[in-house]
Amino acid sequence: MERSQPVGWARHREAVQTLRDSYAAIPPGDRVRLAKKTSNLFRPRDTVTRGLDVSGLGGVIAVDPQARTAEVQGMCTYEDLVDATLPHGLMPLVVPQLRTITLGGAVTGLGIEATSFRHGLPHESVLELDILTGTGEVLTVRPDNEHAQLFEAFPNSLGSLGYATRLKIELMPIAAGVRTVNLRFDVVDDLLEVVGAVMESGQYDGRHIDVMDGVVFRPGESYLVLGEFTEDAGATSDYTGQDIYYRSLQAKAGDRLSAYDYLWRWDTDWFWCSGAFGAQNPLVRRVWPRQYRRSDVYHRIVRLENRYGVAARIGRWRGELDRERVVQDVELPLDRTGDFLRWFAQEVPMAPLWLCPLRLRDREWPLYPMHAGQKYVNVGFWGTVPIEPGRADGDVNRRIEDKVFELGGHKSLYSDAYYDRETFDRLYGGPAYRAAKDRYDPDHRLTDLYDKVVGRR
């Protein structure tokens, strides 16, 4: 791990001025968007040749170990943030699974990880932020100032209300290592019962639990991973080489990882999705450079396939069915998660599935209206399914949307969505969104949230 050097306030102010100059250069009436080549989204994106210059907004401004806070630029990746905080024995309250997710992206688009059963979602640890709005102003936004409306509406607005240039976030202590226990369950309801008990007490078998997530490999085989931060000395596992993390859950009753390797345990193989590129084949893995076994590399391969469709053409040449992309994260109330998992096992031929318990810390957020005090489980599934004869591309995703809605859940909006506008407004805080949009982007220079997420359908 290399320590990321803070950029400092002077360079940050220069970068913000460059951003504002790039906004001023966009002709009046033209849509405003980021001039950004990379993304962790799974929606189609327009190629932008002229947009907001965020090139200088990708670093950590400062870390305050005593106050346990960090001042971070909006385009800073969690990889760089972790490199800056771990030397102080600190981490963000929630570190999303993939290295190149940005702070601004996780706050405006939501994020989650194994600490979420204690600390909620990344935006809940934000103390204040600076936002470039659709009017070209950079506003300092807090829950207790005149822009509290924007503070509340920003999470899940996906850049349609503005772009974060600076975020002040809480940090928390983390030890040198993480010790885990991998609990196998033959019945997923038994796993969910333990999830509820840990969320209630914060403990398992008398041990304090800092992190919790799980994997469903098939209906009769699922694992709950419970971990605690530890300073205990001892050997640690390495899943950046030949060994593969998710497979270790089936082979080991427990494990110990360094704090750094634990935070990025899912990134090396993009959970389990690296198998689609051959990266889990032992022979291929030996010659695939370790530094290129990471999520952003796999994501670039996917973007190339989306552009050129080489694998799809080969599949048709072989007589195979076309495939529908099913890449989603959904949040279900804990007491309905079992119903969803059973339905999914019968209706969608895809496994494994990731489970990540969560609950909001102390308040509700209008554009992603989960209920404070209620226990939820995020279910993540990422892959493709064959488009059966008589079916159309998108049918499986629509059925999943309907089932999640029926069970009182929500789904994240980083991927394909098919809601009609009325349903979308009901699920994602339409009135609160429009009020904030009219105030902070009155000329609608930023793409509307519904148009950005669903409008291509």
N, C-alpha and C positions, 0 to 999 in steps of 0.2 A: 504493500500500500504506500503510495506517495502522497505526502501531505499537500493539499491544495492551498496555495498561498492566497490570502484575501486580496481583492482588487483595490480596496480602499475607497474612501468617499469621493476623492477628487476624480478618479477614473469613472466612478459611477455617475457623477454629475455630467461628465463629458458624454457618456453613453446615452444618458437621457436626453441631452440636447441633440445628439445625432438622431435619435428616434423622433423627436419633435420636428426637426428639420425635414426628415423623410415624410412625415405626415403632411407638412406644409407643401411639399412638392407634388403631392397627389392632387390632380385637378378637382375643383369643387364638383360635387355630384358623383364622382367615381367612388366605387366601393373601396373601403379601407380594409386591408388584410395584411397578415405578416408575409414578408419576403423570406420564407423559411423553407428549406429543402427537405428537412427530415420531419418525421412525425411518428407517434406511437398509435395513431388512429388506424382503424380498419374501414374507414369510409373513403370513397373516391375524393380526391382533392384536385382543385384546379392548379395548373402550373402558373405561378406568379412571377412575372418578370419585373414588376415594379410594385413595391409595397413598403411596409414599415421596416426600417433597418434596426434589427435587434441584435446585431452582431456583437455589440459591446456589453450585452446584458446577460452574460452566461456565467457569472462567477459569484463567489461568496464575498460580501462586502466586509463583514467583521463577525467575529464570534466573541461573546462575552461569557467566559466560563463561570464567573461568579453569579451572574444573573440567570445563567442557563438560557440564553437567547442567542439567536443568530439573525443578522441582517443579510438577506439573500436577494440576488437579482432574479427577475422573473424567469429567465431562460436558463438558469443554473440547473444542471442535472443533479439528481440525488446522489449519483456516483461522486461528483465533485464535492457536494455538501458533506457526505459521509467522510470523505478524505480529510475535510477540514475539521470535523467535530470529534472523530474517534480519538485523535491524539490527546484530547481533553477528557477522554472517558465519557463522552456525551454522544447522543444520537437524536435525530428528530423523533417526535413521539410516534409517528407512523412513517415507515420507509417503504414506499411501494416496491413491488417485486423486481422491477426491471431498472437497470442502471441508468438508462438515458431518459426516463420520465423526468420532466422538469418540474420545479416547484410551482411555477405558474400554471402548468398543465394539470398537475394533480389537484390544485385548489379550484381552478375553474372547471375542471372536468371530472373531479373526484378521484380517489385512490384508496387503496386498502392494503392491509397486511396483517401479520399474525399478532401485532399488538392492538389491533382494532377492537378486540373485545373489552379492552380497558380504556383505550384512548380515542375511539371513534375513527373519524376520517381526517385526512391531512388538513382540511380547511379549519378544523376545530382547534388547532393549535396556533392559528394565525392571530397575532395580537393587533397588528395594523398592516396596511399595505398601501402602496402608491399605485394608482391605476390610470393609464392613458385611456380616456373615454372617447366616444365617437365625436365629440366636439373638438378634440385635440388638446384638451386640458389634462394635466396630470394632477390628480386629486389624492390627498392623503385621507384614507378611509379607515374608520374605526367603529366599533359597535356603539360608542358613546358620543360621536360627534355629529355634525350636520349631515354627514353622508352615510349614516347608519343604514339607510335603505339600500344603498349600493353594497355595503358590507354584507348584508343578509342575502341579497339576490345574486351576488357574484358566484358562489359555488353552484356548479352545474350550468352556468351560462355559456360555457365553451367559447369564450372570446366574443360573444355577441353583445356584451355590455362594455367591453374594454379589455385591456391587456395589463397584467401586473408588471410593473417595472421593479418594484422592491417589495419584499415581504419580511416582516419581523415575526419570527416564530419562536415558540417554546422548544427547549431541548430537555432531555432527561438523561440520567446516568445509565450507562451500560457497562457491564463488566468485560473482562478480557475474553471470556468465552460464554458459550451457551450450551447447557447440558439438556438433552431431550430424552423423553421416553416415548416410544411408538406403540400405541395400544391398538391391537387388532379387534375388530368387531365383525361378527357374522351377520348381525342384524343392525341396519343403520339407525333404527329407532333407539337402540341401546347406546350408540355413539352420541346421538343427539341429547339423550338424557344426561350423559356425562358433561356434554357442552353446557347445558343449562346449569348444572351443579357448579361447574368451575366459574361460569359467569356470575353466579350468585355469591360464591364464597371467595373466589380468587385463589383457591387451593385445590390440590388433588393429592389424596393419600398423605395428608399432612405437610405437603411441600407447597411453597409459594410458586405460583405460575405467572410468568411474565409474558409468554407467547403461546399461541394456540392456533393451529390450523389442521387440515386433514385432507385425505384423498380417498375417493371412492374408485376402486379398480373395477368392480363389478358388483351386482346386487348383493352377493354373499361375502364380499371382502372389502372392508373399508378400514382406514387407519386414522386415529386421532393423535396428533403430535403435540405434546405438552412440554414446554421448556422453561428453564429458569436461567437467569444470568448468574455466572459463577466465576470466581477468581481461582478456582482449583487448578493446580498444575496437572499436566498430563497430555498424552498424545491427542491430536485432533484429526478428524477425517478431512480428506481433500477430495472435493467433487468437481474440480476443474481439470482433472486428468482423465484417466480411463474409467474411474468409477462414476456412476450416475446417481444423483441424489434421490430421485423419486423411487428408484428401484431399491434403494437401501431401506426404505420403510418396510418392505416385505422381508428383508433379510436380517434386520437388526431390531432387537428389543429396545435399544437406546443408542444414543450417539453423543458425541461432543465435537463442537465446531468452534473455531475462533469467531469472535464477534463479527469481524469483517466477512468471513466466509458464510456465516449464517445469514447475514443480511442479503447476500447475493446468491444464496443457494439455489434459487429458482432461475437465475438469469443464464447460467452456463448452458442449460439445455432448454431454455424458454419453457419452463416446466418440463413437459415431455415432448413438445412440438418439434424439437430438433431431429427427432427420428424421421420426419418427413424429408429431410435433406441428407439422410444417411449418416448423420453425425453420431448416432449411437451404435453403428456397426463398428466392432472393435478394430477392424483393419482400417476403415476410413478414419476412425478417431485418432489412430496413431499418427497419421500423416496430416490431419487437419490441425493447423497451428493453434495452440491453446488460446492465444490472444484473439483469435477470430471465432472462438466458440462462445458467442454471446448474443443476446437478444437483438441488438441493433443490426448485426450482420444478417441474421435470419430474416429480420423484417425487410431488409433491402432485397433479399432474394424473393420474398413474397411480392414486393412491389414490382420487381421485374417480371414475375410471372403474371401479375395482374395486367401489366402493360402489353406483354407479348404473347401470353397464353401458350407457351411451348408445351408444358406438361398436359394442358387440356387437349391440345391437338394430337399429342401422342396417344392419350387415352382414347380419343375418338378413333384414331387409326387402328387401335387394338380392339375396337368394338365395345369399349367400356361406356357406361352411362356417364353423362355429364354430372358434375358435382356442385352442390350448393354449399357456400361458405356459412358455417355456423360458429361464430366467434362472439361470445356473449359473457357478461357477468351480470347475475341477477341477485337481488336481495329478497329473501323470503322471511316472514316471521318464523321464529324458531319452531313454533308448534305446527307450522304448515310445511316445513322443509322436507319432512319425510314423505308427505303426499306428493310433493314435486319430484323428489328423487325416484319414487316408484313409477310415477307417470313417465318420467324421462327415460327410465330403463326400458319401458315397454314401447315407447313411441319414437325415440331418437337413437339410432345405432352409433353411439359415441361414448368412449371412455378412454382414460380416467376423467374424473371430475374433481375440481379443487373445492374445498370447503373452508371458509374463513368467517368465524363468528364475529359479530360486531354489535355495538350499540352506541347511540349518540351520547356525548359526554353530559350535556346539561341543557341543551336547547334544541329547537327545531329550525329547519332551514327551508324557506318557501319553495325553492325550485327542485328540491328532492325531498318531498314531505314524508319522511319517516317519523315515527313517534318516539319522543324522548321517554326513556325508561323501558322501552320494549326491546326484547332480545331478537336479533336477526342472524341469519346465516347467508353469507355471500356464496353462491355456487358459480364457479367459473368453468366454462367448457369451450374448447378452441379447436376447430378442425373443419372437416367437410363431410357431407353425407351424399349418397347417390340420389339423383333426381329420378324417382321412379316413373315408369310410363304413366301418362295421364296427369302427372304433377308438373308444377312450374317452379322455376328458381324463386326462392323466397317463401315457399309454402311452409317449410319447417320452421323458419324464423317467425312467421306469423302465428303458427300454432303455439310456439313457446311464449310469445308475447301474450296471447290470449290466456294461457294457463297461469302465467305469472300474475296477470291482472286478476284472474279469478281467485287466486290464493292470497290476494292482498299484498303483493310484492311490487318491486320496481326493478327496472333494469338500467344499467349504465348506458350512456349514449355515445360511446366511442366507436361503435360499429354499426351494422345495418339496423335500421328501424323502419317500421311500416305503419305506424299509427296514423289515423286520420287526425286532423287538427283539433277537433273537439275532444277526443280522447287524450291527445297529447297535452292540451291545456289543462285538463282535469288532473292528469297524473303528475305534471311538472310545473305546477304553480303559475298557470297562464295569467291570471289577473295581477299577481305580484310582479311577474316578469314584464308585462306591458307597462305597468306604472314606472318601473325603473328604466325601461327602454325609452319611454317618452321623455323622462327627465334627463337622462345622461347620454342619450343618442337621439335627439329629437328629429334629426334629418335622416335617421336610419342609414347612416353610412357604413355601419357594421352589419354583416349579414344576420338576418333574423334567425333566432335559435331553431325554430321549426324548419325553416328553409335549409339551414345548415345541416340538420340531422336527418330530415325526412324528405326534403323538397325534391330530391332527384327521383323519387319513386313515381 
